[in-house]
């Protein structure tokens, strides 16, 4: 039996280990893009230096080493780092995880790179890690991400009403999830 040598490779991207030494400067640059940060996180925008981001990456790696897998998203064509994706907060007992994704390079937004990275991460989650479900939270105003998650097979499971306050307005956080069986069905329809 041959093992899949493209386990972390999609049609547009591949997932590589995140390296605090080489990635911190890039991640810090993305933290200075307020639109990117506001699509990614509910915390106030807080630009970081490469040194502070490196410390955060190292601290998180130590704290969550056995329960998180965070990757840098790189384009296949140029081998350019364009974002990150992580399976975090894994509960091995229950076979579930949360997924977080961010594309820091705007030129790749809306062009299928995030969707391809999600497909690769879900394949890894369900085949390599043997998880049963993957969940995510997404801000109600991030319509492009919601459509991408639905296309990947995620199902709406809940809503935290008016959980987020941005620019004088309250927004909901949508909770979405995908089971391994739903992922298989969505994957087979793509083939």
C-alpha positions in Angstrom: 0.0 0.0 0.0 1.3 3.4 -1.0 1.0 6.3 1.5 -0.3 9.6 0.3 2.8 11.8 -0.2 0.6 14.8 -0.9 -1.0 14.7 2.6 -0.4 18.5 3.1 -0.7 19.6 -0.5 -3.7 20.9 -2.4 -4.3 22.2 -5.9 -3.1 25.8 -5.0 -1.3 25.5 -1.7 0.7 23.3 0.6 0.8 23.4 4.4 4.2 23.6 6.1 5.4 23.8 9.7 5.1 27.3 11.1 8.6 28.5 12.2 8.9 31.4 14.7 12.3 32.2 13.3 11.2 32.7 9.7 7.5 33.4 10.0 7.3 36.0 12.9 8.2 39.0 10.7 5.5 38.1 8.1 2.8 37.4 10.8 3.7 40.7 12.5 3.2 42.5 9.2 -0.2 40.9 8.8 -1.1 42.0 12.4 -0.7 45.6 11.2 -3.5 45.2 8.6 -6.6 46.1 10.5 -9.0 44.7 8.0 -7.3 41.3 8.0 -7.1 41.3 11.8 -10.8 42.2 12.2 -11.8 39.3 9.9 -9.6 37.0 12.0 -10.0 37.9 15.7 -12.5 39.4 18.0 -9.8 41.0 20.1 -8.9 44.7 19.5 -6.5 45.3 16.7 -3.0 45.3 18.2 -0.1 45.5 15.8 2.9 43.4 16.9 6.6 43.4 16.3 8.3 40.4 14.9 10.0 39.8 18.3 6.7 39.9 20.2 5.0 37.6 17.6 7.9 35.2 17.8 7.5 35.0 21.6 3.8 34.4 21.2 4.3 31.7 18.7 6.9 29.9 21.0 4.6 30.3 24.0 1.6 28.9 22.2 3.7 26.0 20.8 4.8 25.0 24.3 1.4 25.4 25.8 -0.7 23.6 23.1 1.9 21.3 21.6 0.0 18.0 21.9 -3.4 19.6 21.1 -2.8 21.9 18.2 -1.3 21.7 14.7 -0.6 25.1 13.1 0.7 25.4 9.6 1.9 28.1 7.3 -0.1 28.3 4.0 2.3 28.5 1.0 1.4 28.8 -2.6 2.4 26.0 -4.9 3.4 28.2 -7.8 5.7 30.6 -6.0 6.2 28.9 -2.6 5.1 32.1 -1.0 3.8 32.2 2.5 0.3 33.8 2.4 -1.4 32.8 5.7 -1.9 30.2 8.4 -4.3 27.5 9.3 -4.5 25.6 12.6 -6.4 22.7 14.1 -6.5 23.9 17.7 -8.0 22.8 21.0 -8.1 19.2 20.0 -10.0 16.9 22.3 -8.5 13.5 21.6 -11.1 11.8 23.8 -14.0 13.1 21.8 -12.2 13.4 18.4 -13.0 17.1 17.9 -11.1 20.3 17.1 -11.5 23.9 16.2 -10.0 25.3 13.0 -8.7 28.8 12.5 -7.5 30.2 9.2 -6.2 33.6 8.0 -4.9 34.8 4.7 -2.6 37.7 5.4 -1.7 38.4 1.7 -4.7 40.3 0.3 -3.9 39.5 -3.3 -4.9 35.9 -2.6 -8.3 36.8 -1.1 -11.3 35.5 -3.0 -9.2 33.4 -5.4 -9.7 29.9 -3.9 -6.5 29.7 -1.8 -8.3 29.7 1.5 -10.8 27.1 0.4 -7.9 24.9 -0.9 -6.1 25.3 2.4 -9.2 24.3 4.3 -9.7 21.2 2.1 -6.1 20.2 2.9 -6.5 20.8 6.6 -9.8 18.9 6.8 -8.2 16.0 4.9 -5.4 16.0 7.5 -7.9 16.3 10.4 -10.1 13.4 9.3 -7.6 11.0 7.8 -4.3 11.6 9.6 -5.6 12.7 13.0 -8.7 10.5 12.9 -10.9 13.3 14.2 -14.7 13.0 14.1 -15.6 16.7 13.9 -14.1 20.1 13.3 -15.7 23.4 14.4 -15.2 27.1 13.8 -16.6 30.5 14.7 -17.0 33.2 12.0 -18.2 36.8 12.3 -21.6 37.4 10.7 -20.1 40.2 8.5 -17.5 37.9 6.9 -19.7 36.7 4.1 -16.9 35.5 1.9 -15.6 33.2 4.6 -19.1 31.9 5.4 -19.7 31.0 1.7 -16.3 29.3 1.6 -17.0 27.2 4.8 -20.4 26.2 3.4 -18.8 25.1 0.2 -16.3 23.0 2.2 -19.2 21.2 3.8 -19.5 23.1 7.2 -23.0 23.3 8.6 -24.5 26.1 10.7 -24.8 24.9 14.2 -25.5 27.9 16.3 -25.3 31.7 16.7 -23.9 33.8 19.5 -26.2 36.8 19.1 -24.6 40.3 19.3 -21.4 38.8 20.7 -19.1 41.2 18.8 -19.0 45.0 19.0 -17.4 46.7 16.0 -17.7 50.3 14.8 -20.7 51.1 16.9 -22.6 48.0 15.8 -23.3 44.6 17.3 -22.6 41.4 15.2 -23.3 37.8 15.7 -20.7 35.0 15.7 -21.8 32.0 13.8 -20.8 28.6 14.9 -20.3 26.0 12.2 -19.1 22.4 12.2 -18.4 19.5 9.9 -18.5 15.8 10.7 -16.2 13.3 9.1 -19.2 11.8 7.2 -20.2 15.2 5.9 -16.6 15.9 4.8 -16.5 12.6 3.0 -19.7 13.4 1.2 -18.5 16.9 0.3 -15.1 15.5 -0.8 -16.6 12.9 -3.1 -18.8 15.4 -4.8 -15.7 17.5 -5.7 -13.9 14.6 -7.3 
